[in-house]
Amino acid sequence: MLDQQLLRNEYKSIGKKLKFRGLDFDESAFENLESRRKSIQSDTESARNRKNHLSKQIGSAKASGADVSELMGQVDRVGAELETLEKQFTEVQEEFQAFLSEIPNLAHESVPVGQSEDENEEIRKVGEPRSFAFQPKDHVSIGEQLGMLDFQLGATLAGARFVVIRNQLAALHRAISQLMLDVHTREHGYEEVNPPFIVNAGILYGTGQLPKFEEDQFHLKDARDFYLIPTAEVPLTNIVKDRIVDLSELPMKFVAHTPCFRKEAGSYGKDTRGMIRQHQFEKVELVHIVKPDESYLALEELTSNAERILKLLGLPYRVVVLCTGDMGFSAAKTYDIEVWLPGQQKYREISSCSNCEGFQARRMKARWRNPVTRRPEPVHTLNGSGLAVGRTFIAIMENYQNEDGSIDIPEVLVPYMGGTKRIEL
């Protein structure tokens, strides 16, 4: 969430910046909340001071042997008033937190202003799309021809937006994630983590999925408030929840391979064919926890780490910086990496690398002790896919397809495939 003191001091200018994020900031509602909070806080402090003063008077009166019944009655009345005011103050604070929890992060000054993905800016392109001597197929046609992608069975077992992957394609899917984990741990120095795939509501609140995006979460029907994770970003980032991290521990770099679960509530009718947008998919997720003055260098490192996988696989891609209107709720700046898919003849997102600055850290109460100020301050958190396993799988199928329907295996993956160099009937 935003820094509360900054919002209170600069809410008018912040309101203007939030319009670039697609939020019409309600200044009057904020002013009303602040006015009520200040008034109740002032009355509460006044009542507490009166109670303390009366208590001291009672002590003095008892010491001198005077009758304190009148003073005791006043203390009881002020105590009841104070109890009511403290309850009201708690309620207005909760109302303020609820108001604040719906406000997205502010965009970094380097982020282009825009309303949609059409206004994102391309940073670089790497690799040239392959020129085919035949009409390339999409992954659905290739996989079904091989008899190794079964969307009908996925629908029978679970419903729409599920698939069953079989045989050598299942081995390829597994090999991709193993390559990613090896590169990120051995080459890039990430600590591998195997986190829970189920978390409680407070953990989703910490990274910004709740309360605003409740409808996109898979909420378990259980006596406890459990959710399936939408991304490993959620448990990995919350590793530092409610902590003051020692300076010697920073930077932290975590990697995890997990399933991810999303209802895709806002994408009805979008990407219904194939594996592009499913309710269950897998990612290798990268998370950095860093000092604030290092977070934008960390964003470049994180993005470069994700790009490394595409370079190893020989897949053409491009990097774009998202405009203000296309960024995620918690992000201050985001690079999207988009891989070329011949079956669609377009670049599609395969990783989003975001610097959330202190936005998530404030929600999680994740801090470090600044050696200059000697005060606890929010850490900065970053996350990105390194990469989305399913979309990498799709990209390999489409970019390495042959006219006879077979798929060549990228050289770097051959050892992970037990020496198999081609998938064919």
N, C-alpha and C positions, 0 to 999 in steps of 0.2 A: 504494500500500500504506500501511498504518498506520505512524505514527512508531514505530520500533523501541524507542526509549528510553521513550516513553510507554507502550507495551505492556508492557515489562519492569517498569516502576514501578507500573502500575495494571491489571495483567492481570485481576485478579478483578472489578473494577468494569466493565472493558471487556467481559469475558465476559458480564456481565448485560445490557449494552447490545446486544451482538450477538444475544442471544436475540430482541430485537425485530426484528432483520433476518432472522430465520429460521435463524440458525446456532447450533448447540449447541457452543460453544467448548470444546475439550478441554483443560482446565486441566492434567491430569496429563501429557499429551503435551508441553505447553508447558514445564512444570516440568522434565521429564526432559531435553528439549532444552537448556534453559538451564543445567541442572546439568552436563551433558556439555560444553557449550561453555565454561563457566567453568573446569571442571577441566582440559580440554585446553589452554585459553589460558594458565592458570597454569603448567602443566607446560612448555609451549612457551617462555614467557618465562623460566622458571627454567633450562631447557636452554640458551637463547640467552645468558643471563647467565654461565653456567658456561663456555661456549665462549669468550666474550669475555674472561673472567678468565684462562683457560688461555692464550689467545693472547698476552695481555699478559705472562704469566709466561715464555712462550717467548721473547718479545722481550728481556726482561731477562736471561734465562739465556744467550741468544746473545751479548748485549753483554758478559757477564762470561766468556765462553768455556766455559760449563758444557755438559754433555751434555743434549740436549733430546729424546732419543729416547723417553723415558718420557712426557714431556709431549705429544709429537706423537701417541703412541698414544692418550692420553686424549682429545685433540682429535678424533681420528678417530672414536672411540667415541661421544663426545657429539654429533659432527656427524651420525652415522648416526641417533642417537636423535632429534635435532632434525628431521631430514628426515622421519622417520616421523610425528612429532608435527605438523609443519606440514601434511602430507598429511591427517592426521586432522582438523585444525582446518579445513582447506578443505572437507572432506566434511561436517562438522557445520554449517558456515556455509551450504553449499548446501542442506542438509536444512532449516535454519531458514528460508531464503529460500523454499523450496518450500512450507513450512508457512504462511508469511506470505502468499504469493501467492494462497492459497485463501480468505483472510479478506476480507469486503466492507468498504466504508467505514462509518464510524460516522454515524448520522443526526444532522443538526443538531437542536438543542434545540427548534426551532419545528416540527419535523415531527410530525404526529399519529401516535400509536402504533396499529398495526393489523396484521392478518395478510393481508388481501387487498384487491382493488380496491373491494370493497363498503364499506371503511372510509376511502376517500379523501374529502377534504373539498372541496366546491365553494366557490370563491372568488368567482366572478362569472359572470354570463351576459350575452352581448352579442347583440342582435338577436332577433327573434321568428321561429320557424319559420313558413314560408309555409303559408297555408291553401289547399289545392287544391280546385277544383270537380270534380275527378275523382280516381280512385284512382292515386296516383303509383307509377311503376314504379322498379325498381332499375336501376343502371347497366348491368347485364348485358342486361336486356330492351331497354333503350333502344338500346344500342350494337349489339346483334344485329339489331334491327329496322332500324336505319340501314345495316346491312351494313358497319360500320366497326370493330367489335370482334370478333375471331375467336379464341375460346379453343380451338376444335378444331384450328385450324392451329398455334396455339402449342404444343399438346400433341404434334402431329405433328413439329414442328421440334425441340422440346426435352423435353417431358414435362409432367406436371401442374404447375400453378401458374405457367404462362407464357401470354402473350397476344400477339397481333399487332394493333396499332392502325393503322388505315389512313385515308387521305384526309383529310377536314376534322377528324376527331377527332385524327389524328396532328399536324395543324397546331395544334390547341388545346393538346395536351399540350406541344408545344414552346413555344408562346406563354406558357404558365403559368410555365415556368422562366425565360424571358427577362424577364418582368415582375418576378419575384422578385429576380433578379440586379440589375436596374436599380434597384429600390427600395432594396435593401440597400447597394449601392455608392454611389448618388447621394444618397440621402436619409439613410441611417444611417451612412455613412462606413466601410464594410467594405472591406478589400483583397480583390479577387477573386484566387483561386488556381485553377490547373488542375493538380491533383496526380496522381501515378500511381494507377491503379486496382488495381495489384498491389503488395503490400508483403511484407516478410519477417516472420518469426515475432517478432523482437525488437520490431518496431513494434506488432504486435498485443498483445504483452505490456505495452508501455508504457501503453496505454489500458485494459487490463483484460480484453480478450477472451480472451487466453491466460494460463494454461493451462486455466482453469476452463470456458471455453465453446468448447473445441476442436470439439466435435461439431456446432456451429452454423456453422462456417466452411467455405468452399469451398477446400480445400487442393489446389493444383495438383500434378499428377504430373510433377515436374521434378526434376532433380538438385539444384536449389537449393530452399530452404525458403520457397516462395512461396505467398501466399494472395490471393484476391480480396477487396477491401475490403467489409466489411459496412455501412460508412457512411464518409463523408468526414471524420467526426470523427477517424478513425484517422490518416490522413496529416497532416491539418491540425494536430492537437494535437502531433504528433511533430516539427513544425517546430522546436520549442525543445528537442528531445531532446539531452542531453549538453551543454547550454549554460548559462552564467551570463549571463542577459539583462541588458543595461544598463538602468538605471532610465529613461533617456530613451526607450527603445523601448516602454515600457508606458504604457497598455494596448495589446495587439495585438488586432485584430479581423479575422478571416478569413471569407470566404464562398467556397463551391465548389458547383458543380452537377456531380454524378457519378452514374453507376449504382451501385447497391448490391446485394450478393449475400449471401443468407442461406439456409441449409438449412431454417430453421424447424423444427429437430429436435424441439423440445418442443411443437409445435402440431399434432400429428397429428389430423386430423379437424376442426380448428378453422378457420373462415373459408375453407372450400374453394370456395365460390361466388364468382366474380368476381375483382376486383383488390385486395381488401382486404389479403391476405397472400400475397405472391408470392416466388419465389426470386430474381427480378431486378426491381428497381424503381429509381426515381430520386428523389433528394432534393436540395434546396438546403440545405446545412448551414452553420450559424453556429458559430464557435468564438471564445472570448475567452481571452486569457492576461493575467492582471492581478495587481496587488499583493494580498496576502492581505486587507488591511483594506478593499478595494474590491469583493470578489467578490460580496457579497450585493446591493449596488447594481447590479452588472453582471448578476446574475441577473434582476432586475426589468427592466433595459434589454433584455436578450436576449429575454425573454418578450414585452415590448411590441413589439419589432421583428417577431417572428413574428406577433403578433396584427394588426399593421398590414396584412399581406397579406390576411387574412380580411376586414378592414374595407373595404379597397379593392374586394374582390370581392363585398361585400354578402352574405357567408355567415354565418348564425347559428352561434354557438359558445359554449362555456363553458370556464372555466379551473378546474382542480382541483389541489390539492396532494396528492401521493401520500403514503400512509401508509408507515410503516417497512417493512412486509412486501411492499410493491408496488414499491419503488424498484429501480433498476438497481444492479448490483454496485458500480460506482465512485462513485455519486452520494451526496452528503450531503443534498441537498434537490432535489426535482424538481417542476416544474409541468407537468402535461399540458394541452395545448389540445385540445379535442374539438369537432369540427365536426358539425353536425346533418345526418343523412342521411335524407331522407324515405322512401327505398326500404326502410330498415330500421327507421324510426321510433325512432331512437336517436342519441345522440351517440357518435362514434367518434374515437379519438385521431388527430390529424393532426400533432402536434408534441410532443416531450418536451424541456423545457428544464431542464438540470441544472447545479448547482454541484458539482464534484467536489473542491473545496478543494485540498489538497496531495496527494491520494491518487494521482492519475496522475503528478504531477510527481515524486514520490519514485521511482516505477517507471522514469520516463524520465530521472531525474537532471537535471531542468529547474529551474534556480534563478535567483534574482536576488540582488544584493548589497544587503542592508538598510543604508541609510545611518546608521541609529542604532546597530546592533550591529556594522556593518562586516563581517558574516559572510554567506556565501552561505546562502540559505534557499529552500525550495520556493516556486515561484510557485503561484497558484491557476488552475485551468483550468475552463472552462465550455463547454457545447455544447448545441445545440438545432437542430431542423429549422426552416427558415424558408421554405418548408414541405416536407413530403413531397409531391412533384409528383403521383404517382399518386392519392393520396387527395384532393388538391385537385381534380384532374381529375374524380374520381368525384362529389365534392360539387357541382361546377358542373353536371355532367350531371343529377344528381337534383334539385337545387334550382331549376334554370333550365329544366326540361323543360316541354313543352307537351302538350296532350292528343293532338295528331296525331303525337307522337313526335319532333318537332323540338326543338332546344335553342337558347334565346336566349344570346347571348354577353354576359357582363358588360361594361358600357361601357368599363371600364379596359383590357380586353383587345382591343377592336375594332381599335385601331391595330396591334397585334401580329398580327392576323388579316388584315391587308391590307384592312381596311374591312368584312369579313364580319360581319354582325350576327346571323345565325342559321344553324345547321347543320340541314339537312333533306335528305330524299331527292331 
